[in-house]
Amino acid sequence: MLTRRHFLYGIAGVAALAALGSGAAWAAGHTSDDEILQTLKVPEDVVTSSNDLAMMEDASKAVTMTTSAKLPFGTLVWASDDTVAACLLSTETAKPLAEVGLLDLASGECTTIIEHAVGEAEGFEIYDVRANSAGAIWTEADILDGLWRVYGAALSGTTLGTPQLLDEGDINWEMPTLAVAANYGFWQCLPQLDGNARVEDSLLKRAAFGASDVQVVYASQGRMACPPTSCGDSLVITPRARTNGTYYQLTHLDAATGTVTDACVLPSSMKPMECSWGKTGFSFAFDGIYNYGEGISNLGTYLPMEMPAAVSLTATNEAQAQAEEEEGSSEGPFLPAINANAGTQSYSDLPWFHFASTPFSAPSWCGNWLMVRGSTYLCAVDLVGHRYVRLPLEEGSGDYNDFLASTHMGNRAVSYCNIDYTPIGGERQKYCLVRIWEPAA
């Protein structure tokens, strides 16, 4: 299951053939001198480790399971709001390999909304999906010929509107990774390292649900560090700053306007495997250890203990856009490096938290509880009270146990695990168990 989930991030794809809309493309700030680009600096003595927190024995005092659902074994789940979750449902047939379901987080009822790929007759299968209460976006691939397509459609309850072809490509670009936020579907296109497009910018694109007009929202010099993360009405991406060195910029975008609302630059060559944005701003996770970086150098998940001071980017964005226009630039407005510096400094001034465990996904928020998966457990963390609790495991969930499906701030968090065991004297149990959690009263 874990292999298949990450397999979705690496299938070959190509430059977009669909016509682009008229939206402005943003890019990480220009600078020819790496020294003027400030990077996040977190001393070790301002970092609180999860090892320093008190462990609670009773998980029900933090969060409680309000409902659950049993889905086909091997199902993958993603939740980006408190209403619904997108499910990539495995099947027992060769065609289709997967269907798309919409899970109601209040009732636990799952409705199949896509039974067959739009391009099934041409050899395409559904490989990835994201959805919220406004619509769904999914990818289809013909892996034998190295082709992919991106589709989107609006949702009215559990009724899916007419699918719109948004993008398509072949082996020069990886199959896009997906996100949903507000009334838009987003997809991130990365050039293949050995393809004809390897020198091209990485692109974040979007389309309103129910429409076929496509906009390039953001361009990154080189490959972005990790897939985009859905955060309710916003999303997070990790472009490279346009500098001589390799610097990844945590970038928070308002979904409706495409405006950059927060930015922070990591130290040189530090590459996050996941990142998100929540009650205390950015979070990011490393799956390796660095020999530099002071307080943010170890394996695990990092986030500030409190929200940084607000950084206003709008005025300087507009000023830079006007300057680019006066210079006759056709590349579109770029985010000035000074804005990233201001955001970076705000984050450098804060106390930080380190969840010291192997990361598997971006964290989310269930009320005031930080939900984070590390090693074999899903945990709920109270940053203010300096305590945490491990959520109970299900018998038969194997080595992987619970995955965290949610990535947003809300009052619900979704987890899932695949159960496969035979109780003594009983029948074999094999299914995907989805559990929905809410803060304890």
C-alpha positions, 0 to 999 in steps of 0.5 A, spaced: 500 500 500 505 504 501 509 503 495 503 504 491 501 511 494 508 513 492 508 510 486 503 515 484 508 520 485 513 517 480 509 515 473 512 518 467 508 524 464 509 530 459 508 537 458 501 540 458 498 540 451 491 543 453 491 550 452 493 555 458 488 560 461 490 567 462 492 567 469 498 570 472 504 565 473 508 566 480 515 564 481 520 564 487 524 570 487 530 572 483 537 574 486 544 573 483 547 573 490 545 567 495 548 571 501 542 576 500 537 570 501 535 569 508 534 562 510 531 559 516 535 559 522 533 555 528 537 554 534 537 547 538 535 550 544 529 553 542 526 546 539 521 542 544 522 535 542 516 530 542 521 526 547 520 531 552 512 531 552 508 527 557 505 521 554 497 521 556 494 514 557 487 515 555 486 517 548 479 518 549 481 525 553 484 528 546 480 525 540 474 520 540 472 516 534 465 518 531 464 514 525 468 509 521 467 505 514 470 499 511 472 499 504 475 494 499 482 492 502 488 496 499 484 503 498 487 509 499 484 515 502 485 523 502 481 528 506 482 536 505 476 538 509 471 536 514 465 534 509 468 528 505 474 524 503 476 522 496 477 514 496 481 510 491 477 504 491 481 498 489 477 492 485 478 485 484 478 486 477 483 487 471 479 493 468 478 497 472 483 497 477 480 502 481 474 506 482 473 513 485 469 513 492 466 519 496 466 518 503 461 522 507 465 524 514 459 525 518 455 518 516 461 514 514 457 512 507 462 511 501 459 513 494 462 510 488 462 517 483 467 514 478 466 507 476 471 507 469 476 511 467 474 516 462 479 513 457 478 506 459 477 504 451 484 507 450 487 503 455 487 508 461 486 507 468 485 511 474 491 512 478 490 518 483 484 522 486 483 528 490 476 531 492 472 536 497 465 538 497 466 542 491 469 537 486 474 532 484 480 532 480 483 525 478 489 522 473 488 517 468 494 513 465 496 508 460 502 506 463 504 501 457 504 507 452 507 512 457 501 517 457 497 521 462 491 525 463 488 530 468 480 531 469 476 535 473 469 535 475 464 539 479 460 535 485 453 536 487 452 532 493 455 525 491 453 527 483 459 528 479 458 533 473 461 532 466 468 530 466 473 536 463 480 534 460 484 539 463 491 536 461 495 531 458 502 529 456 507 523 455 514 521 458 517 527 458 514 530 464 512 526 470 504 524 472 502 530 475 501 530 483 494 533 485 491 537 490 484 541 492 482 547 495 476 551 495 473 551 488 479 549 484 483 543 483 490 543 482 496 539 479 503 540 479 507 538 473 515 536 474 519 535 468 523 528 468 530 528 470 532 524 463 526 527 459 526 532 453 523 537 458 528 536 464 531 544 463 523 546 463 520 550 470 516 546 474 509 548 474 503 549 478 496 549 475 489 550 476 482 549 474 475 551 477 471 545 478 466 544 472 470 549 467 476 547 462 480 553 463 487 552 465 491 557 469 499 556 471 499 559 478 506 558 480 513 556 476 519 554 479 526 553 477 527 546 477 523 541 480 519 542 486 521 538 493 514 535 494 507 534 492 502 540 493 498 539 500 491 541 500 489 545 506 482 547 506 481 553 502 489 554 501 495 549 499 502 549 500 507 548 495 515 547 495 518 551 489 526 552 488 528 559 489 531 562 483 538 563 486 545 560 484 544 555 489 539 550 491 534 553 496 527 550 497 521 555 499 515 553 503 510 557 499 502 558 502 497 560 496 490 562 497 486 558 493 481 563 490 486 568 488 493 564 487 496 569 492 502 568 496 500 569 503 506 566 507 513 564 505 519 561 508 526 559 505 529 552 508 537 552 508 541 550 502 539 543 499 534 541 505 529 538 501 522 536 505 519 530 503 512 533 505 510 540 508 503 543 510 500 549 513 496 550 519 494 553 526 502 555 527 504 556 520 508 552 516 510 544 517 515 540 514 518 533 514 525 530 513 526 523 512 533 523 513 538 527 517 543 533 516 550 535 518 548 542 519 541 546 520 542 546 528 535 545 531 532 543 524 537 538 522 534 531 524 529 526 521 522 527 523 516 533 523 518 540 524 513 546 526 513 552 530 510 552 537 506 559 535 503 562 529 509 567 526 507 575 526 503 576 519 507 578 513 504 582 508 506 580 501 500 583 497 503 590 496 510 588 494 507 583 489 504 589 486 510 593 486 514 587 483 509 586 478 509 593 475 516 593 475 516 587 471 511 590 466 515 596 465 521 592 463 517 589 458 518 582 461 513 576 458 515 571 464 509 574 469 510 577 476 515 574 480 515 574 488 521 578 490 526 575 495 525 580 500 518 577 501 521 570 502 526 574 507 521 577 511 517 571 512 523 567 513 525 571 519 518 571 522 519 563 523 526 564 525 524 568 531 519 563 534 520 556 538 519 550 534 517 543 535 520 537 533 516 530 532 522 525 533 519 520 529 520 517 521 515 521 518 509 518 513 505 524 511 504 531 512 500 533 519 493 536 520 489 539 526 483 536 529 481 542 533 487 544 537 490 537 537 496 536 532 495 530 528 501 527 526 504 520 524 510 517 525 514 510 526 508 505 527 503 510 531 498 516 529 499 521 535 495 527 537 499 532 540 497 538 545 503 543 543 500 548 549 499 543 554 506 539 552 503 532 552 501 527 547 497 520 546 498 515 541 491 513 538 489 505 539 491 500 533 486 496 530 488 488 530 490 486 524 493 492 521 500 489 520 506 493 520 504 499 517 498 501 522 494 507 521 495 512 515 493 520 516 489 522 511 487 529 513 492 535 511 487 541 513 485 545 519 478 542 522 474 539 527 475 532 524 481 528 522 481 521 518 485 515 518 485 509 515 489 502 515 488 495 511 486 490 516 488 482 514 488 477 519 484 471 521 481 470 528 482 464 532 476 460 530 473 465 525 473 467 518 479 471 515 478 479 515 480 483 510 478 490 508 480 498 509 478 501 515 477 508 515 476 512 522 474 519 523 476 523 529 473 529 533 476 533 539 474 530 545 468 534 549 
